[in-house]
Amino acid sequence: MKHTIIIGKDKGTIVFIHGNSSSSNVFKTVLQSKSINQTKITIDLPGHGNNLENTKAHDFSVKSYSKSLISILDKIDDDILLVGNSFGGHLAIEISTSLKRLKGILIFGTPPIKKPINFQEAFLPAPELQTFFIENPLDSEIEQAANILVFNKENAVKITTEFKKTDPKVRKAAATDLANNSWSDQFQIFTNLNIPKFIIAGKNDPIVNRQYLENVKNQCNGSCEILYFDDCGHYPSIEKPEEFTQAIKHIAHTVFNPE
């Protein structure tokens, strides 16, 4: 599993996990920010971004991804803040109870799902979401989905570029996991985590049910905070990079420097 590391001077390591048919490029601005002094790690999941080599026999299931992530992150001799976008947020929740030095978690574009998967409760009815579970969608379908997912359409090209680079078997595996109900009860895991929890929500995200996110927050008994971004869709790190970076800075200070 390929990753990029920028060593920081302050205590704490922030690990960024991208979503389905995306890449670590969604975190480019925050990775390059000099205002965040913790160590930053961005990961390219197998089949994505800069991790497209030798993927013919690779298992792209959520269990395989989780196992690989745990094997890497368990070697980090530092406190950890997990940051996950969309599917990356689901993976962050999946592995959260297995990381000994996890001190905080931030998800965005990620409603923690229940088991069996409560798709209709956690997500809004958006046919374009299905594109991310189709092995080889048409270019027109990819572009339509990208345009729906972002508030400012100028950002859509970034989504389509990463989508088209991704190994198509990634989406086939994601669809299989959903069909087989392979995900954990992430709602229970997330709400029961005894660490600071954060959710960033774009007010114009067309696929995540904000009322459901509020319910998640209410079940956390004060340990979860939701940050809403105006004029923002499913990808706050791309659509609102400066606001997102400031949020990461604030959250990292809260997680790594508890009063």
N, C-alpha and C positions, 0 to 999 in steps of 0.2 A: 504494500500500500504506500504510494508515493506521498510525500509531504514536504512542505517548505517551512523552515524554522527561522524566525528572527529572534535572537537572544535579547532579552531585556535586562535592565538593572534592578528592577523591583521584584519583590516576592510575588510568585504566582505565575501560572502558565494558562493561557487562554487557547482553547482548541476549537477550531471552526470546522464544521461539517456541512457540506453543501447538499443540495437536494437531487432528486431523480432527474436524469438527463441534463445535468448542470455541471459545474466544476468549481474549483477553489477561486476562480476569477470573480465570483460574486462577492468575495471578501477583499478584493484588491485594494480598495481605498483604506479600509481599516488596518490591513496588514502593513501598509506603507506609512501609516500615521505615526509621527514621532511624539504625539501627545500621550500615547499609551506606552508605559514603560515596562509592562510585564512581557514575558516571553510569549510570542504568538506562533501558533502552529496552524497552518491550513492544510487540509488533507484532500487529495484527489482519490475518491473511491475507485476501485477497479472497474474498468469499463467507461470511465469518465475522464475528461480533461487531459492531463499529462500522464494518465495511467491506462493507456490503451494497448500496451504491449502484452503479448502472451495471454490474451483473454479468451482464447477459443475454448479452453477446458475449464474456465473459471466458473465458480458457483456465485451467482449474483444475488442469492437469497438474503433476506434480512438476517438470518441466523449466521450465515457466512460473513457478512459485513460486520456484524456485532462481534463475532469471535476475533476477527482481524483487528478491529479497533481496540478491543480490550487488551490484546497481546501487545500492542504498541503503547497504549496509554498507561498500562500498569508499570511500564519501565520508567516513567517520568518521576523523578525524585523531587517533586514539588507539588504544592496545592494546585488544583485544577478547576477552571471554569469552563464548562462545556457550552458551546454556542452552536445551535443547529437550525438550518433553514429547511422548511418543508419536510421532505423525507429525511433530511439530515437531522431535523429536530426529533422525528420519530426514532431514529437510531440513537440519538443522545439519551432519550428516555429509556430505550431498551437496555442500554449498557450501564445506566446510572447506578444501579444497585451493586454492580460488580467492581466499581472503582473505589479503592480504599481512600484516596486523597481528593475525592470530589468535594468541592466546597460551595459550588453554585451551578445553576443551569439556566440558560436562556434559550427559548425556542421562539421562532416566528414563522408564520405560514404553516403552523403545526397545531391542530387541535388534538390533544391527547385522546386517542380513541379507546373505546371499551372492548371487551371480548364477550360475545361475538361482536365483530366490527359494526359500530353504529354509524355507518356512513351518512345516512340521511339526517341524523341528529347533529353530527359534528361538522358536516360540510353543507354548503349551499348548493342548490341544483344548478350546476354549470356543465353542460355537455362537453365543453372544451377540456375539462379535467381528464376525460377519458383518453385524450390524445397521449397522455403520459403513461398509459398502460397498453398502447398499441405498438407492436414491434416495429412496423414500418409504415407509419402514417404518411399521407401525401404532404408535399411541401406546403400546399395551401392550408392544410389542417394544422400544421405546425405553426405557421405564421398567424393563423386565426387565434390559436390558443395563446400565443405569446402576446398578441395585441390585447386580448381580454385580460390577461393577468397583470398588466402594468397600467398605471394611471396615465403616465406620459408615454405616448406611443413611440417616442424616439428611443426608449429603452428596450423596445421589443426585439430589435436586431441582436442585442446581446443574448437574449434568451434563445432565439432561433439558432444562432451560431453554435452555442454549446450543445443544444439539443441534437443538431445534425452531426456533431462530432462523436456523440455518445454511441457506444456499442448497442445496437438494437435489442440484443438479448437481455440487456438491463431491464427494459420495459416489459419484456415477456416474463422475466422472473418476478417483477413487481406485481404483475397481474396474477401470476400463479400463487404468490404469497397471500394476496387478498382472497382469492378463490378458496384457498385452503385454510383461511383464518389463522395464518401463521404468526401474526403479531401478538404480543403480550397484551394484557389489560393495562394499557399505558395510562389511562385515567387513574387507576388505583395506584400505580407506581408513582406517578407524578405528584398526586395530591398527598401521598404518604411520605414523600422524601423529606427528611428532617434537615433541609438546607435552604438557603434563600433561592427562590424560584422567580423567574421573570418571563414575561411574554411580551413581545412586540407585535402589534397588530396594525396593519395598514387599514385605514378607515374605508378604503376603496378596494380591499381584497375581495374578489368576486367568488371565492370558493370556500373561505373559512367563515363559519358561523360565529359572529362576535358574541351573541347571547350565550352560546355554548362555552366560549372562553370565560365569560363572566361567571358561569356556573362552576367551571374548573377552579377559578380563583376563589370563589366563595367556599369551596370544599377544602381549601388549603389552610384554613384557620389562621390567616394573617401572614403566612409565609410566602405569599405570591403577590407580585405587583404586575399590572398590565400597563404598558406604555403605548399610547395610540399615536400614530403618525398620520397627519392630514395629507390629503392629495397623494396617497400611496397605496399601491396594490399589494401583490404577493411577495415582492422582493425589496424590502426596505433597505437592505445593504447596497443595492444598485440604485434604487429610486431616490433615496434620501441618504446619501453616503455620509455627509457631514453630521447630520442629526443622529444617524446610526452610530457613527464613531464616538460622538459625545455620550451616547447611551452606554456604549461598551465601557468607556472610561469611568462613568459613574457606577456602573454595575461591578466592574472589577474592583474599584475602591471599596464598595460595600462588602463584597465577598471576601477579599483578601485582607481587609483591615477592619474587622468587626470591632465595634466599640465595647 
